[in-house]
Amino acid sequence: MKKVFLALAVVATVAMFSSCNKTCTCKTYTLGEVTATTEDVELGDYDKCSDMTVIVGEGDLKTGVECE
């Protein structure tokens, strides 16, 4: 009986993760200010949203794209 519950739990977990939304929200920064926000960016070949992040500079002067 325990094996049946375990099997059902595994199936439910796989179904839950396969139905997840695989899109990200990305912000474009220019000299530290958000110049654009794009929602529903598809992951494509990336595993995580943060893999699409490309930032140059640090602190208040960052420039590039940051995805979550």
All heavy atoms as TSV, in Angstrom:
chain	resi	resn	atom	element	x	y	z
A	1	MET	N	N	0.815	-1.190	0.000
A	1	MET	CA	C	0.000	0.000	0.000
A	1	MET	C	C	0.863	1.260	0.000
A	1	MET	O	O	0.524	2.237	-0.658
A	1	MET	CB	C	-0.926	-0.039	1.225
A	1	MET	CG	C	-2.001	0.991	1.183
A	1	MET	SD	S	-3.139	0.580	-0.141
A	1	MET	CE	C	-4.456	1.631	0.213
A	2	LYS	N	N	1.973	1.224	0.739
A	2	LYS	CA	C	2.873	2.380	0.780
A	2	LYS	C	C	3.450	2.656	-0.599
A	2	LYS	O	O	3.631	3.803	-0.984
A	2	LYS	CB	C	3.995	2.153	1.788
A	2	LYS	CG	C	3.540	2.210	3.222
A	2	LYS	CD	C	4.717	2.019	4.166
A	2	LYS	CE	C	4.260	1.982	5.599
A	2	LYS	NZ	N	5.365	1.791	6.536
A	3	LYS	N	N	3.731	1.589	-1.350
A	3	LYS	CA	C	4.298	1.758	-2.690
A	3	LYS	C	C	3.304	2.440	-3.625
A	3	LYS	O	O	3.687	3.242	-4.472
A	3	LYS	CB	C	4.723	0.412	-3.260
A	3	LYS	CG	C	5.927	-0.174	-2.563
A	3	LYS	CD	C	6.325	-1.501	-3.175
A	3	LYS	CE	C	7.506	-2.098	-2.429
A	3	LYS	NZ	N	7.926	-3.374	-2.991
A	4	VAL	N	N	2.033	2.148	-3.453
A	4	VAL	CA	C	1.004	2.781	-4.281
A	4	VAL	C	C	0.947	4.274	-3.997
A	4	VAL	O	O	0.909	5.095	-4.921
A	4	VAL	CB	C	-0.372	2.116	-4.037
A	4	VAL	CG1	C	-1.473	2.900	-4.743
A	4	VAL	CG2	C	-0.359	0.666	-4.481
A	5	PHE	N	N	0.952	4.653	-2.724
A	5	PHE	CA	C	0.937	6.067	-2.371
A	5	PHE	C	C	2.195	6.781	-2.858
A	5	PHE	O	O	2.131	7.910	-3.329
A	5	PHE	CB	C	0.772	6.257	-0.858
A	5	PHE	CG	C	-0.620	5.970	-0.374
A	5	PHE	CD1	C	-0.836	4.992	0.572
A	5	PHE	CD2	C	-1.701	6.677	-0.866
A	5	PHE	CE1	C	-2.114	4.721	1.026
A	5	PHE	CE2	C	-2.988	6.416	-0.425
A	5	PHE	CZ	C	-3.193	5.427	0.533
A	6	LEU	N	N	3.329	6.124	-2.755
A	6	LEU	CA	C	4.577	6.707	-3.237
A	6	LEU	C	C	4.523	6.917	-4.741
A	6	LEU	O	O	4.925	7.968	-5.248
A	6	LEU	CB	C	5.767	5.810	-2.854
A	6	LEU	CG	C	7.137	6.306	-3.294
A	6	LEU	CD1	C	7.439	7.662	-2.675
A	6	LEU	CD2	C	8.208	5.299	-2.918
A	7	ALA	N	N	4.022	5.937	-5.469
A	7	ALA	CA	C	3.908	6.053	-6.923
A	7	ALA	C	C	2.967	7.191	-7.304
A	7	ALA	O	O	3.256	7.972	-8.224
A	7	ALA	CB	C	3.427	4.735	-7.518
A	8	LEU	N	N	1.846	7.319	-6.607
A	8	LEU	CA	C	0.911	8.411	-6.882
A	8	LEU	C	C	1.532	9.766	-6.571
A	8	LEU	O	O	1.316	10.742	-7.292
A	8	LEU	CB	C	-0.371	8.217	-6.080
A	8	LEU	CG	C	-1.274	7.072	-6.534
A	8	LEU	CD1	C	-2.443	6.914	-5.575
A	8	LEU	CD2	C	-1.765	7.294	-7.942
A	9	ALA	N	N	2.311	9.842	-5.513
A	9	ALA	CA	C	2.980	11.089	-5.157
A	9	ALA	C	C	3.985	11.497	-6.228
A	9	ALA	O	O	4.090	12.665	-6.598
A	9	ALA	CB	C	3.664	10.956	-3.804
A	10	VAL	N	N	4.713	10.533	-6.746
A	10	VAL	CA	C	5.690	10.813	-7.808
A	10	VAL	C	C	4.980	11.293	-9.066
A	10	VAL	O	O	5.389	12.273	-9.687
A	10	VAL	CB	C	6.560	9.566	-8.091
A	10	VAL	CG1	C	7.369	9.746	-9.353
A	10	VAL	CG2	C	7.454	9.268	-6.907
A	11	VAL	N	N	3.910	10.634	-9.444
A	11	VAL	CA	C	3.151	11.037	-10.632
A	11	VAL	C	C	2.589	12.445	-10.453
A	11	VAL	O	O	2.650	13.271	-11.364
A	11	VAL	CB	C	2.031	10.015	-10.924
A	11	VAL	CG1	C	1.079	10.540	-11.988
A	11	VAL	CG2	C	2.628	8.685	-11.350
A	12	ALA	N	N	2.052	12.737	-9.290
A	12	ALA	CA	C	1.503	14.071	-9.028
A	12	ALA	C	C	2.584	15.143	-9.089
A	12	ALA	O	O	2.370	16.227	-9.634
A	12	ALA	CB	C	0.814	14.093	-7.672
A	13	THR	N	N	3.750	14.851	-8.550
A	13	THR	CA	C	4.863	15.809	-8.577
A	13	THR	C	C	5.318	16.082	-9.999
A	13	THR	O	O	5.531	17.232	-10.387
A	13	THR	CB	C	6.035	15.287	-7.723
A	13	THR	OG1	O	5.566	15.050	-6.396
A	13	THR	CG2	C	7.177	16.274	-7.698
A	14	VAL	N	N	5.469	15.043	-10.797
A	14	VAL	CA	C	5.882	15.209	-12.191
A	14	VAL	C	C	4.839	16.003	-12.965
A	14	VAL	O	O	5.175	16.903	-13.738
A	14	VAL	CB	C	6.144	13.834	-12.845
A	14	VAL	CG1	C	6.309	13.965	-14.348
A	14	VAL	CG2	C	7.354	13.177	-12.221
A	15	ALA	N	N	3.586	15.712	-12.755
A	15	ALA	CA	C	2.513	16.446	-13.435
A	15	ALA	C	C	2.514	17.916	-13.043
A	15	ALA	O	O	2.297	18.791	-13.885
A	15	ALA	CB	C	1.172	15.801	-13.120
A	16	MET	N	N	2.777	18.201	-11.785
A	16	MET	CA	C	2.787	19.578	-11.310
A	16	MET	C	C	3.924	20.365	-11.964
A	16	MET	O	O	3.733	21.480	-12.425
A	16	MET	CB	C	2.931	19.617	-9.789
A	16	MET	CG	C	2.891	21.005	-9.207
A	16	MET	SD	S	2.945	21.032	-7.412
A	16	MET	CE	C	4.490	20.221	-7.073
A	17	PHE	N	N	5.116	19.784	-12.030
A	17	PHE	CA	C	6.253	20.496	-12.594
A	17	PHE	C	C	6.171	20.595	-14.108
A	17	PHE	O	O	6.660	21.557	-14.693
A	17	PHE	CB	C	7.569	19.850	-12.177
A	17	PHE	CG	C	7.973	20.187	-10.770
A	17	PHE	CD1	C	7.993	19.221	-9.790
A	17	PHE	CD2	C	8.311	21.481	-10.426
A	17	PHE	CE1	C	8.353	19.523	-8.494
A	17	PHE	CE2	C	8.668	21.809	-9.133
A	17	PHE	CZ	C	8.687	20.825	-8.160
A	18	SER	N	N	5.577	19.649	-14.769
A	18	SER	CA	C	5.482	19.708	-16.219
A	18	SER	C	C	4.447	20.732	-16.671
A	18	SER	O	O	4.489	21.206	-17.796
A	18	SER	CB	C	5.162	18.338	-16.802
A	18	SER	OG	O	3.879	17.927	-16.391
A	19	SER	N	N	3.516	21.091	-15.793
A	19	SER	CA	C	2.506	22.067	-16.156
A	19	SER	C	C	2.894	23.485	-15.734
A	19	SER	O	O	2.118	24.404	-15.926
A	19	SER	CB	C	1.171	21.693	-15.518
A	19	SER	OG	O	1.253	21.795	-14.116
A	20	CYS	N	N	4.074	23.663	-15.174
A	20	CYS	CA	C	4.506	24.983	-14.728
A	20	CYS	C	C	4.720	25.912	-15.911
A	20	CYS	O	O	5.097	25.491	-17.000
A	20	CYS	CB	C	5.814	24.888	-13.937
A	20	CYS	SG	S	5.615	24.141	-12.326
A	21	ASN	N	N	4.518	27.185	-15.663
A	21	ASN	CA	C	4.748	28.203	-16.659
A	21	ASN	C	C	6.248	28.384	-16.830
A	21	ASN	O	O	6.947	28.680	-15.871
A	21	ASN	CB	C	4.075	29.501	-16.195
A	21	ASN	CG	C	4.062	30.541	-17.267
A	21	ASN	OD1	O	4.466	30.294	-18.392
A	21	ASN	ND2	N	3.582	31.718	-16.922
A	22	LYS	N	N	6.758	28.219	-18.024
A	22	LYS	CA	C	8.189	28.307	-18.252
A	22	LYS	C	C	8.541	29.634	-18.931
A	22	LYS	O	O	9.157	29.665	-19.980
A	22	LYS	CB	C	8.646	27.118	-19.072
A	22	LYS	CG	C	8.441	25.813	-18.345
A	22	LYS	CD	C	9.074	24.675	-19.067
A	22	LYS	CE	C	8.991	23.408	-18.429
A	22	LYS	NZ	N	8.518	22.653	-17.636
A	23	THR	N	N	8.119	30.721	-18.306
A	23	THR	CA	C	8.436	32.049	-18.807
A	23	THR	C	C	9.049	32.882	-17.687
A	23	THR	O	O	8.931	32.552	-16.516
A	23	THR	CB	C	7.185	32.776	-19.350
A	23	THR	OG1	O	6.237	32.910	-18.310
A	23	THR	CG2	C	6.570	32.007	-20.520
A	24	CYS	N	N	9.690	33.958	-18.077
A	24	CYS	CA	C	10.393	34.819	-17.122
A	24	CYS	C	C	9.969	36.268	-17.330
A	24	CYS	O	O	9.420	36.629	-18.362
A	24	CYS	CB	C	11.903	34.728	-17.346
A	24	CYS	SG	S	12.543	33.053	-17.338
A	25	THR	N	N	10.291	37.091	-16.347
A	25	THR	CA	C	10.138	38.533	-16.455
A	25	THR	C	C	11.531	39.135	-16.474
A	25	THR	O	O	12.329	38.879	-15.576
A	25	THR	CB	C	9.331	39.091	-15.267
A	25	THR	OG1	O	8.038	38.486	-15.272
A	25	THR	CG2	C	9.191	40.596	-15.351
A	26	CYS	N	N	11.822	39.914	-17.513
A	26	CYS	CA	C	13.158	40.503	-17.671
A	26	CYS	C	C	13.075	42.018	-17.620
A	26	CYS	O	O	12.160	42.621	-18.177
A	26	CYS	CB	C	13.780	40.068	-18.994
A	26	CYS	SG	S	14.038	38.288	-19.115
A	27	LYS	N	N	14.058	42.609	-16.941
A	27	LYS	CA	C	14.167	44.064	-16.850
A	27	LYS	C	C	15.442	44.499	-17.551
A	27	LYS	O	O	16.495	43.913	-17.347
A	27	LYS	CB	C	14.206	44.516	-15.392
A	27	LYS	CG	C	12.939	44.236	-14.633
A	27	LYS	CD	C	13.061	44.677	-13.196
A	27	LYS	CE	C	11.798	44.329	-12.432
A	27	LYS	NZ	N	11.897	44.694	-11.019
A	28	THR	N	N	15.328	45.545	-18.364
A	28	THR	CA	C	16.485	46.104	-19.051
A	28	THR	C	C	16.943	47.339	-18.284
A	28	THR	O	O	16.154	48.245	-18.020
A	28	THR	CB	C	16.130	46.488	-20.499
A	28	THR	OG1	O	15.618	45.330	-21.164
A	28	THR	CG2	C	17.340	47.005	-21.246
A	29	TYR	N	N	18.228	47.338	-17.914
A	29	TYR	CA	C	18.808	48.452	-17.156
A	29	TYR	C	C	19.771	49.236	-18.035
A	29	TYR	O	O	20.532	48.659	-18.812
A	29	TYR	CB	C	19.603	47.930	-15.953
A	29	TYR	CG	C	18.755	47.382	-14.833
A	29	TYR	CD1	C	18.378	46.048	-14.803
A	29	TYR	CD2	C	18.347	48.203	-13.801
A	29	TYR	CE1	C	17.609	45.538	-13.769
A	29	TYR	CE2	C	17.573	47.715	-12.756
A	29	TYR	CZ	C	17.212	46.377	-12.747
A	29	TYR	OH	O	16.449	45.884	-11.722
A	30	THR	N	N	19.737	50.557	-17.900
A	30	THR	CA	C	20.716	51.435	-18.532
A	30	THR	C	C	21.212	52.396	-17.463
A	30	THR	O	O	20.435	53.192	-16.940
A	30	THR	CB	C	20.099	52.211	-19.707
A	30	THR	OG1	O	19.555	51.273	-20.630
A	30	THR	CG2	C	21.141	53.067	-20.407
A	31	LEU	N	N	22.476	52.278	-17.125
A	31	LEU	CA	C	23.111	53.104	-16.103
A	31	LEU	C	C	22.311	53.091	-14.796
A	31	LEU	O	O	22.086	54.119	-14.169
A	31	LEU	CB	C	23.326	54.526	-16.591
A	31	LEU	CG	C	24.286	54.658	-17.779
A	31	LEU	CD1	C	24.358	56.099	-18.259
A	31	LEU	CD2	C	25.673	54.158	-17.410
A	32	GLY	N	N	21.849	51.907	-14.414
A	32	GLY	CA	C	21.185	51.720	-13.134
A	32	GLY	C	C	19.692	51.965	-13.118
A	32	GLY	O	O	19.037	51.738	-12.114
A	33	GLU	N	N	19.115	52.437	-14.219
A	33	GLU	CA	C	17.689	52.706	-14.270
A	33	GLU	C	C	17.002	51.692	-15.165
A	33	GLU	O	O	17.508	51.329	-16.223
A	33	GLU	CB	C	17.431	54.118	-14.791
A	33	GLU	CG	C	17.920	55.196	-13.839
A	33	GLU	CD	C	17.416	56.564	-14.245
A	33	GLU	OE1	O	16.350	56.655	-14.889
A	33	GLU	OE2	O	18.095	57.537	-13.901
A	34	VAL	N	N	15.824	51.240	-14.733
A	34	VAL	CA	C	15.043	50.302	-15.536
A	34	VAL	C	C	14.462	51.060	-16.715
A	34	VAL	O	O	13.719	52.027	-16.549
A	34	VAL	CB	C	13.911	49.662	-14.697
A	34	VAL	CG1	C	13.065	48.742	-15.559
A	34	VAL	CG2	C	14.482	48.903	-13.517
A	35	THR	N	N	14.827	50.627	-17.925
A	35	THR	CA	C	14.325	51.292	-19.126
A	35	THR	C	C	13.197	50.510	-19.784
A	35	THR	O	O	12.442	51.066	-20.572
A	35	THR	CB	C	15.458	51.514	-20.147
A	35	THR	OG1	O	16.071	50.260	-20.441
A	35	THR	CG2	C	16.491	52.469	-19.593
A	36	ALA	N	N	13.102	49.203	-19.481
A	36	ALA	CA	C	12.020	48.382	-20.043
A	36	ALA	C	C	11.817	47.145	-19.179
A	36	ALA	O	O	12.755	46.643	-18.570
A	36	ALA	CB	C	12.353	47.972	-21.471
A	37	THR	N	N	10.582	46.675	-19.127
A	37	THR	CA	C	10.246	45.431	-18.442
A	37	THR	C	C	9.465	44.565	-19.415
A	37	THR	O	O	8.479	45.016	-19.998
A	37	THR	CB	C	9.392	45.700	-17.192
A	37	THR	OG1	O	10.135	46.538	-16.303
A	37	THR	CG2	C	9.054	44.413	-16.473
A	38	THR	N	N	9.930	43.344	-19.607
A	38	THR	CA	C	9.285	42.419	-20.532
A	38	THR	C	C	8.829	41.191	-19.759
A	38	THR	O	O	9.639	40.541	-19.102
A	38	THR	CB	C	10.266	41.999	-21.647
A	38	THR	OG1	O	10.839	43.160	-22.234
A	38	THR	CG2	C	9.560	41.182	-22.705
A	39	GLU	N	N	7.549	40.890	-19.840
A	39	GLU	CA	C	6.998	39.726	-19.158
A	39	GLU	C	C	6.800	38.591	-20.163
A	39	GLU	O	O	6.759	38.823	-21.365
A	39	GLU	CB	C	5.667	40.080	-18.501
A	39	GLU	CG	C	5.820	41.097	-17.398
A	39	GLU	CD	C	4.491	41.435	-16.732
A	39	GLU	OE1	O	3.455	40.876	-17.124
A	39	GLU	OE2	O	4.506	42.282	-15.835
A	40	ASP	N	N	6.676	37.384	-19.663
A	40	ASP	CA	C	6.404	36.190	-20.468
A	40	ASP	C	C	7.494	35.905	-21.502
A	40	ASP	O	O	7.205	35.515	-22.633
A	40	ASP	CB	C	5.039	36.289	-21.158
A	40	ASP	CG	C	3.899	36.357	-20.156
A	40	ASP	OD1	O	4.052	35.776	-19.068
A	40	ASP	OD2	O	2.871	36.988	-20.468
A	41	VAL	N	N	8.755	36.090	-21.117
A	41	VAL	CA	C	9.881	35.731	-21.981
A	41	VAL	C	C	10.097	34.227	-21.825
A	41	VAL	O	O	10.269	33.732	-20.721
A	41	VAL	CB	C	11.157	36.506	-21.578
A	41	VAL	CG1	C	12.339	36.074	-22.431
A	41	VAL	CG2	C	10.931	37.998	-21.673
A	42	GLU	N	N	10.069	33.496	-22.930
A	42	GLU	CA	C	10.227	32.047	-22.864
A	42	GLU	C	C	11.672	31.665	-22.579
A	42	GLU	O	O	12.605	32.328	-23.026
A	42	GLU	CB	C	9.754	31.415	-24.162
A	42	GLU	CG	C	8.251	31.556	-24.362
A	42	GLU	CD	C	7.759	30.783	-25.564
A	42	GLU	OE1	O	8.470	29.895	-26.052
A	42	GLU	OE2	O	6.637	31.080	-25.997
A	43	LEU	N	N	11.852	30.569	-21.835
A	43	LEU	CA	C	13.185	30.108	-21.454
A	43	LEU	C	C	14.010	29.642	-22.647
A	43	LEU	O	O	15.226	29.812	-22.662
A	43	LEU	CB	C	13.085	28.957	-20.441
A	43	LEU	CG	C	12.794	29.359	-19.014
A	43	LEU	CD1	C	12.574	28.120	-18.164
A	43	LEU	CD2	C	13.920	30.174	-18.437
A	44	GLY	N	N	13.398	29.039	-23.623
A	44	GLY	CA	C	14.138	28.550	-24.772
A	44	GLY	C	C	15.132	27.475	-24.368
A	44	GLY	O	O	14.769	26.465	-23.781
A	45	ASP	N	N	16.409	27.665	-24.659
A	45	ASP	CA	C	17.459	26.685	-24.359
A	45	ASP	C	C	17.999	26.809	-22.941
A	45	ASP	O	O	18.872	26.040	-22.550
A	45	ASP	CB	C	18.618	26.832	-25.349
A	45	ASP	CG	C	18.201	26.444	-26.763
A	45	ASP	OD1	O	17.243	25.653	-26.896
A	45	ASP	OD2	O	18.828	26.917	-27.721
A	46	TYR	N	N	17.529	27.779	-22.171
A	46	TYR	CA	C	18.024	27.996	-20.815
A	46	TYR	C	C	17.278	27.123	-19.811
A	46	TYR	O	O	16.119	26.773	-20.011
A	46	TYR	CB	C	17.882	29.464	-20.410
A	46	TYR	CG	C	18.698	30.398	-21.275
A	46	TYR	CD1	C	18.101	31.111	-22.306
A	46	TYR	CD2	C	20.050	30.561	-21.049
A	46	TYR	CE1	C	18.858	31.965	-23.097
A	46	TYR	CE2	C	20.806	31.419	-21.831
A	46	TYR	CZ	C	20.199	32.118	-22.854
A	46	TYR	OH	O	20.947	32.957	-23.631
A	47	ASP	N	N	17.955	26.785	-18.702
A	47	ASP	CA	C	17.341	25.986	-17.646
A	47	ASP	C	C	16.588	26.850	-16.643
A	47	ASP	O	O	15.558	26.458	-16.118
A	47	ASP	CB	C	18.401	25.172	-16.895
A	47	ASP	CG	C	19.033	24.118	-17.767
A	47	ASP	OD1	O	18.334	23.576	-18.655
A	47	ASP	OD2	O	20.225	23.828	-17.569
A	48	LYS	N	N	17.127	28.044	-16.345
A	48	LYS	CA	C	16.549	28.940	-15.342
A	48	LYS	C	C	16.497	30.351	-15.908
A	48	LYS	O	O	17.256	30.698	-16.812
A	48	LYS	CB	C	17.419	28.970	-14.079
A	48	LYS	CG	C	17.633	27.637	-13.420
A	48	LYS	CD	C	18.518	27.781	-12.185
A	48	LYS	CE	C	19.903	28.186	-12.628
A	48	LYS	NZ	N	20.896	28.188	-11.560
A	49	CYS	N	N	15.616	31.155	-15.339
A	49	CYS	CA	C	15.511	32.551	-15.762
A	49	CYS	C	C	16.820	33.303	-15.534
A	49	CYS	O	O	17.241	34.108	-16.361
A	49	CYS	CB	C	14.380	33.245	-15.016
A	49	CYS	SG	S	12.744	32.621	-15.443
A	50	SER	N	N	17.470	33.020	-14.421
A	50	SER	CA	C	18.707	33.737	-14.096
A	50	SER	C	C	19.824	33.441	-15.097
A	50	SER	O	O	20.768	34.224	-15.212
A	50	SER	CB	C	19.161	33.398	-12.683
A	50	SER	OG	O	19.407	32.009	-12.564
A	51	ASP	N	N	19.713	32.352	-15.855
A	51	ASP	CA	C	20.728	32.052	-16.879
A	51	ASP	C	C	20.688	33.066	-18.019
A	51	ASP	O	O	21.664	33.220	-18.755
A	51	ASP	CB	C	20.520	30.642	-17.446
A	51	ASP	CG	C	20.824	29.557	-16.436
A	51	ASP	OD1	O	21.496	29.845	-15.429
A	51	ASP	OD2	O	20.376	28.408	-16.653
A	52	MET	N	N	19.577	33.760	-18.196
A	52	MET	CA	C	19.453	34.755	-19.265
A	52	MET	C	C	19.959	36.128	-18.843
A	52	MET	O	O	20.032	37.037	-19.660
A	52	MET	CB	C	17.987	34.874	-19.707
A	52	MET	CG	C	17.465	33.626	-20.366
A	52	MET	SD	S	15.866	33.841	-21.160
A	52	MET	CE	C	14.799	34.136	-19.772
A	53	THR	N	N	20.317	36.300	-17.586
A	53	THR	CA	C	20.771	37.588	-17.078
A	53	THR	C	C	22.164	37.917	-17.593
A	53	THR	O	O	23.075	37.110	-17.503
A	53	THR	CB	C	20.778	37.583	-15.535
A	53	THR	OG1	O	19.447	37.367	-15.084
A	53	THR	CG2	C	21.311	38.891	-14.971
A	54	VAL	N	N	22.288	39.129	-18.152
A	54	VAL	CA	C	23.583	39.646	-18.609
A	54	VAL	C	C	23.686	41.076	-18.103
A	54	VAL	O	O	23.004	41.972	-18.595
A	54	VAL	CB	C	23.696	39.626	-20.155
A	54	VAL	CG1	C	25.024	40.205	-20.594
A	54	VAL	CG2	C	23.513	38.224	-20.690
A	55	ILE	N	N	24.524	41.278	-17.090
A	55	ILE	CA	C	24.693	42.598	-16.472
A	55	ILE	C	C	26.157	43.002	-16.561
A	55	ILE	O	O	27.047	42.223	-16.260
A	55	ILE	CB	C	24.251	42.584	-14.993
A	55	ILE	CG1	C	22.756	42.295	-14.873
A	55	ILE	CG2	C	24.592	43.887	-14.291
A	55	ILE	CD1	C	21.850	43.418	-15.314
A	56	VAL	N	N	26.377	44.255	-16.973
A	56	VAL	CA	C	27.717	44.830	-16.997
A	56	VAL	C	C	27.720	45.967	-15.991
A	56	VAL	O	O	26.795	46.763	-15.954
A	56	VAL	CB	C	28.066	45.364	-18.399
A	56	VAL	CG1	C	29.434	46.013	-18.414
A	56	VAL	CG2	C	27.987	44.250	-19.419
A	57	GLY	N	N	28.753	46.044	-15.171
A	57	GLY	CA	C	28.814	47.078	-14.136
A	57	GLY	C	C	28.266	46.556	-12.832
A	57	GLY	O	O	27.754	45.444	-12.743
A	58	GLU	N	N	28.373	47.375	-11.804
A	58	GLU	CA	C	27.934	46.971	-10.475
A	58	GLU	C	C	27.203	48.101	-9.790
A	58	GLU	O	O	27.312	49.259	-10.166
A	58	GLU	CB	C	29.145	46.562	-9.626
A	58	GLU	CG	C	29.866	45.336	-10.113
A	58	GLU	CD	C	31.050	44.974	-9.226
A	58	GLU	OE1	O	31.150	45.514	-8.118
A	58	GLU	OE2	O	31.852	44.156	-9.660
A	59	GLY	N	N	26.472	47.728	-8.758
A	59	GLY	CA	C	25.814	48.724	-7.908
A	59	GLY	C	C	24.801	49.559	-8.650
A	59	GLY	O	O	23.942	49.043	-9.354
A	60	ASP	N	N	24.919	50.877	-8.530
A	60	ASP	CA	C	23.939	51.798	-9.094
A	60	ASP	C	C	24.095	52.007	-10.600
A	60	ASP	O	O	23.229	52.608	-11.227
A	60	ASP	CB	C	24.036	53.156	-8.397
A	60	ASP	CG	C	23.639	53.073	-6.933
A	60	ASP	OD1	O	22.902	52.128	-6.577
A	60	ASP	OD2	O	24.064	53.944	-6.152
A	61	LEU	N	N	25.185	51.537	-11.190
A	61	LEU	CA	C	25.426	51.787	-12.610
A	61	LEU	C	C	25.363	50.530	-13.464
A	61	LEU	O	O	26.004	50.448	-14.505
A	61	LEU	CB	C	26.791	52.461	-12.795
A	61	LEU	CG	C	26.923	53.839	-12.159
A	61	LEU	CD1	C	28.333	54.379	-12.364
A	61	LEU	CD2	C	25.902	54.802	-12.723
A	62	LYS	N	N	24.551	49.566	-13.075
A	62	LYS	CA	C	24.481	48.335	-13.860
A	62	LYS	C	C	23.724	48.585	-15.166
A	62	LYS	O	O	22.793	49.374	-15.235
A	62	LYS	CB	C	23.852	47.203	-13.072
A	62	LYS	CG	C	22.406	47.366	-12.685
A	62	LYS	CD	C	21.968	46.148	-11.864
A	62	LYS	CE	C	20.565	46.320	-11.328
A	62	LYS	NZ	N	20.148	45.163	-10.528
A	63	THR	N	N	24.185	47.888	-16.212
A	63	THR	CA	C	23.597	47.987	-17.524
A	63	THR	C	C	23.456	46.585	-18.085
A	63	THR	O	O	24.352	45.770	-17.956
A	63	THR	CB	C	24.490	48.819	-18.461
A	63	THR	OG1	O	24.627	50.140	-17.908
A	63	THR	CG2	C	23.914	48.921	-19.852
A	64	GLY	N	N	22.306	46.284	-18.674
A	64	GLY	CA	C	22.078	44.982	-19.261
A	64	GLY	C	C	20.676	44.483	-18.985
A	64	GLY	O	O	19.757	45.264	-18.758
A	65	VAL	N	N	20.513	43.157	-19.007
A	65	VAL	CA	C	19.212	42.521	-18.816
A	65	VAL	C	C	19.268	41.601	-17.615
A	65	VAL	O	O	20.188	40.795	-17.488
A	65	VAL	CB	C	18.809	41.713	-20.078
A	65	VAL	CG1	C	17.485	41.022	-19.872
A	65	VAL	CG2	C	18.761	42.607	-21.298
A	66	GLU	N	N	18.278	41.723	-16.729
A	66	GLU	CA	C	18.179	40.870	-15.548
A	66	GLU	C	C	16.838	40.163	-15.592
A	66	GLU	O	O	15.789	40.801	-15.691
A	66	GLU	CB	C	18.298	41.726	-14.283
A	66	GLU	CG	C	18.266	40.934	-13.009
A	66	GLU	CD	C	18.487	41.830	-11.810
A	66	GLU	OE1	O	17.793	42.855	-11.667
A	66	GLU	OE2	O	19.370	41.499	-11.006
A	67	CYS	N	N	16.872	38.824	-15.551
A	67	CYS	CA	C	15.639	38.036	-15.649
A	67	CYS	C	C	15.379	37.259	-14.365
A	67	CYS	O	O	16.299	36.752	-13.737
A	67	CYS	CB	C	15.736	37.069	-16.817
A	67	CYS	SG	S	15.905	37.900	-18.412
A	68	GLU	N	N	14.107	37.148	-14.021
A	68	GLU	CA	C	13.657	36.398	-12.838
A	68	GLU	C	C	12.583	35.428	-13.247
A	68	GLU	O	O	11.777	35.686	-14.073
A	68	GLU	CB	C	13.080	37.331	-11.778
A	68	GLU	CG	C	14.041	38.391	-11.323
A	68	GLU	CD	C	13.381	39.327	-10.317
A	68	GLU	OE1	O	12.158	39.545	-10.376
A	68	GLU	OE2	O	14.113	39.856	-9.476
